Amino acid sequence: MIIPIRCYTCGKPIGQHWDEYQKEVKKGTKPGTVMDKLGLDRYCCRSIFLTHIDMTERVGKFKK
């Protein structure tokens, strides 16, 4: 649902980079370049950013 605060595998804090990552990718910068700039060099951390799907808007429709 939301980006995790820490990487599931290595435990590195990654949550604070999510907003900057989204902003740069929407501008048209390649995701790999943005992750290099943010210091996400481990494959486990990079995979979380590449495979994350933001579901908060979809789930928010169903709240009581």
N, C-alpha and C positions, 0 to 999 in steps of 0.2 A: 504494500500500500504506500508506504513512505520509505525514503532512502534510509538505510540503517545508519546509526551513528558510527559504528565501527565495522570494519570488514569481518565477515563471518569466519574467514580462514586465518588471517594473520593478526587481527585485532587492531590494525592501524586505524586511527580516526579518519573517516572519509566524509561524514555527513555535512561538514561545513563547506565542502567544495561543490555541493550539488547545484546551488543557485548560480554560481559563476559558470559552471559547466553548461547548464542549460542556456544561459544568456549567450555564451560564446558560440555554441552549436547553432542556435537560432540565427545568429549573424551570418553563418555560413562557413565557419571554421571547421576543419576536419576534427572529429572526436579524438583521434589519436594525438593530434597536436595539442589540443586543449588539455588532455590528461597529462601529457609530458610537461606542459607549463605549470600545472597544478601540483606536480610532484607525485602523481599516481603512476609509479613505474612497475609495480608488481601485477602480475597477470590476474591474481585473485581480486584485487581492488578494481582493476579495469573492467573485469567481467561483470561486476555488480553495476557499474555505471552504464555499460553497453546494453545490458539485458533488463534494466529496471523499467517498469511501466507504471506511470502514475495513475492510480485508480481512485484517488480521493474524490474527484468530481462525480464519478459514476456511483460510488458507494454512498455519497452524500444525498443522492436522490431518494434513497430508501430509508432514511432515518425517520423514526416515529415522532 
